[in-house]
Amino acid sequence: MNAEIIAAGSEMLTPARIDTNSLYLTAELNNIGVEVVAKSVIGDDRDRLAAAIRRALSDSPILILSGGLGPTEDDVTREAVAQALNRKLTYSGEIAKALERRFARAGRKMAGINMRQAFVIEGAAVLPNDRGTAPGQWVEESGAVAMLLPGPPHELQAMFERECLPRLAGMVPRMAIRTLSLRVAGMAESDVDQIVAPIYKKYENPATTILAAAGEIQVHLRARCASVAEADALLAEVGGPIELALGDRVYSRNGEPLEAVVGGLLRRSGATVSVAESCTGGLLGERITSVAGSSGYFAGGFITYSDAMKVEMLGVSLDTLERFGAVSGETAEAMAVGARRRTGSTYALSVTGAAGPEAPSGPAGNPIPVGTVYIGLAGAAGARVLRRVLFGDRQRIRVFAAQMALDLLRRRMLGLV
């Protein structure tokens, strides 16, 4: 069974607000086997909202509206649903008295405008709100249902769990939705799709989505079956060959980010890591330490943005900087070796590069292409350096460089490089 979500309110169309309610509702609906097929945000325009409601109810049997149930003139969700369904709004004295009692308990006099919240759509069931003043409503229409829920997340979540989920249980066929999320490093989106498309295109279920994220590709498989066991079996049937085709480029099978995967490898092996960063300016260290428990394997780091700091903090020689420049494989190697020596860590990662937007000059005066980065890795077996030319703006280059460094360490610890 499919569902749609509409967030009502012009404030949700500004850059200052994020529709987190739809994320919560999607997770809850998926848990009972309901697939969310569309989401939209509509401003405080009754006619536009009514048109969106009519379309949604003609396409999907479940519609959830969040927001627009307050007492002010711009709260138009009740009116829009009534207009869409060609139903009347009726005044409920019972709701009005409940509102007055709520204000009285708080020692406040209720403004007359709050009485707008006492209007109920003809034929709707009222959903009590024990955390706010706006009651919700459950409206059925030609085999479909529209749920009107308040916008504040703590009110919406409590109402949905207490009032809506039990009602949905009686109308939703038993179905399980299970997902498999593969995260892939070191490959382009087109390359991943070329490899795995012959596998997933044989199946309509599970649905497969390939997403390009910061420095990685994500392959999402979503299975809908009558039981969890069937869904898991289908994911294994399709996901197994995809994993095999992508090989060691798959670094996570449960959605874990690369820094968590690397942290797990370090923890299990009793190893430690340090970092020496130039163009990433601390981004690599921040990602490593964002994982809980990273103090057990992160020895520390150095942000050596200037040549002088590279010399003083990491022991990079002036000769190396003068001959090869700060953006070079030789400097990246010296930075990693210096960080490992200074901290006593098992491994050390280094990053140096030209993140832009200006292209720096090399030791011979020639410009270094923006996006050129060098990743160094030092360990007991020696040092290794990767060179890459990345594309994009300054932030994208920095993010990709940090991702490359983490993946290099992952591959070293797995014996792949």
ZIGI-V229577 format. One record per backbone hydrogen bond with DSSP energy under -0.5 kcal/mol. NH is the residue of the N-H (numbers start at 1). CO is the residue of the C=O. E is the energy in kcal/mol with one decimal. If there is no record, write none. Layout:
# ZIGI-V229577
nh->(NH NH)
co->(CO CO)
e->(E E)
This chain:
# ZIGI-V229577
nh->(3 4 5 6 7 8 8 9 12 13 14 17 20 23 24 25 26 27 28 29 30 31 32 32 33 34 35 36 37 37 38 40 42 45 49 50 51 52 53 54 55 56 57 58 59 60 62 63 64 65 66 67 75 76 77 78 80 81 82 83 84 85 86 86 87 90 92 93 96 97 98 99 100 101 102 103 104 105 106 107 108 114 115 116 117 118 119 120 122 124 125 127 128 130 135 136 137 138 139 139 141 144 145 146 147 148 148 149 149 155 156 157 158 159 160 161 162 163 164 164 165 167 168 169 170 170 171 172 173 176 177 178 178 180 181 182 182 183 184 185 186 192 193 194 195 196 197 199 200 201 202 203 206 207 209 211 211 213 213 215 216 217 218 219 220 220 221 221 222 223 225 231 232 233 234 235 236 237 238 239 240 242 243 244 245 246 247 249 250 251 251 252 255 260 261 262 263 264 265 266 267 268 269 270 270 271 273 274 275 276 277 278 281 283 286 287 288 289 290 290 291 294 296 297 298 299 299 300 302 304 304 305 310 311 312 313 314 314 315 316 321 322 323 324 325 325 328 332 333 334 335 336 337 338 339 340 341 342 343 344 347 348 349 350 351 352 354 355 360 362 365 368 369 371 372 373 374 375 376 376 377 378 379 382 384 386 388 390 390 397 398 399 400 401 402 403 404 405 406 407 408 409 410 411 412 413 414 415 416 417)
co->(35 62 38 64 40 6 66 42 9 10 11 14 18 19 20 21 22 23 24 25 26 27 28 29 30 29 1 34 3 35 3 5 7 43 45 46 47 48 49 50 51 52 53 54 55 56 2 145 4 147 6 149 72 74 68 68 76 77 78 79 80 81 82 83 82 120 118 91 92 93 94 95 96 97 98 99 100 101 102 104 103 111 112 113 114 115 116 90 88 121 138 136 126 128 133 127 148 125 137 146 144 141 61 139 63 137 146 65 147 152 152 153 154 155 156 157 158 159 159 160 160 163 164 165 166 167 168 168 171 225 30 176 223 221 253 180 219 252 217 249 215 188 189 190 191 192 193 196 196 197 199 200 222 222 220 209 218 211 216 213 213 184 211 182 209 218 180 219 207 178 176 227 228 229 230 231 232 233 234 235 236 238 239 240 241 242 243 246 247 183 249 183 181 257 257 258 259 260 261 262 263 264 265 266 267 266 297 347 300 349 302 351 278 280 282 283 284 285 286 287 288 291 293 294 294 273 297 273 275 277 302 303 306 307 308 309 309 310 311 310 317 318 319 320 320 321 326 328 329 330 331 332 333 334 335 336 337 338 339 340 272 378 274 376 276 374 372 353 358 366 362 360 367 354 369 388 352 386 350 374 384 348 382 379 377 375 373 371 388 393 394 395 396 397 398 399 400 401 402 403 404 405 406 407 408 409 410 412 411 411)
e->(-2.3 -2.2 -2.0 -2.7 -2.8 -0.6 -3.0 -2.6 -1.4 -1.7 -1.2 -1.3 -1.8 -0.5 -1.8 -2.8 -2.3 -2.0 -2.3 -2.8 -2.6 -1.7 -0.7 -1.1 -1.7 -2.7 -2.3 -0.5 -2.6 -0.7 -0.9 -1.9 -2.5 -2.4 -2.7 -2.6 -2.2 -1.9 -2.2 -2.5 -2.2 -2.4 -2.5 -1.3 -1.2 -2.7 -0.7 -2.3 -2.3 -3.3 -2.3 -2.1 -1.8 -1.1 -1.5 -0.7 -2.6 -2.5 -2.3 -2.4 -2.6 -2.2 -0.6 -0.7 -2.7 -3.0 -2.4 -0.7 -2.1 -2.4 -2.0 -2.3 -2.1 -2.4 -2.0 -2.2 -2.4 -2.2 -1.1 -1.5 -2.7 -1.7 -1.8 -1.8 -1.9 -1.8 -1.1 -3.1 -2.8 -2.5 -2.6 -2.9 -0.7 -0.6 -0.8 -2.7 -1.6 -2.6 -0.5 -2.9 -3.1 -1.9 -2.2 -3.3 -2.8 -3.1 -0.5 -3.0 -0.7 -0.9 -2.7 -2.8 -1.2 -2.3 -2.8 -2.3 -2.2 -3.0 -1.0 -0.8 -2.6 -0.6 -2.9 -2.0 -0.7 -0.9 -1.6 -2.1 -0.5 -3.8 -0.5 -0.5 -2.3 -2.4 -0.6 -0.6 -2.8 -2.2 -3.3 -2.3 -0.6 -2.3 -2.5 -2.2 -1.5 -2.4 -2.6 -1.4 -2.1 -2.4 -1.0 -1.9 -0.6 -2.5 -2.6 -0.5 -2.9 -0.6 -2.5 -1.0 -1.0 -2.3 -3.1 -2.9 -3.2 -0.6 -2.7 -0.5 -2.3 -3.0 -2.5 -2.1 -2.8 -2.2 -2.2 -2.3 -2.1 -2.0 -1.9 -3.5 -1.7 -1.3 -2.8 -2.4 -2.3 -2.1 -1.9 -1.4 -1.7 -2.5 -0.7 -1.1 -1.0 -0.6 -1.9 -2.8 -2.0 -2.1 -1.9 -2.5 -2.6 -2.5 -1.6 -0.8 -0.8 -2.1 -2.5 -1.5 -1.6 -2.3 -3.3 -1.7 -1.3 -1.9 -2.3 -2.1 -2.0 -2.4 -0.8 -0.6 -1.1 -1.8 -1.9 -1.8 -2.5 -2.8 -0.7 -0.7 -1.8 -1.9 -0.8 -1.0 -1.7 -2.1 -2.9 -2.7 -0.7 -1.0 -1.0 -2.0 -1.8 -2.7 -2.5 -2.5 -0.8 -1.0 -1.2 -2.1 -2.4 -2.2 -2.6 -2.1 -2.6 -2.4 -2.4 -2.2 -2.2 -2.5 -1.8 -2.2 -2.0 -1.8 -2.4 -2.3 -1.9 -2.0 -2.7 -0.7 -0.6 -3.3 -1.9 -3.6 -0.5 -3.6 -1.9 -2.9 -3.1 -2.5 -2.2 -0.5 -2.5 -2.6 -1.8 -1.9 -2.3 -2.6 -2.3 -2.9 -0.6 -2.3 -2.1 -2.5 -2.6 -2.2 -2.1 -2.1 -2.6 -2.1 -2.1 -2.3 -2.2 -1.9 -2.3 -2.7 -2.1 -2.5 -1.6 -1.3 -3.1 -0.8)
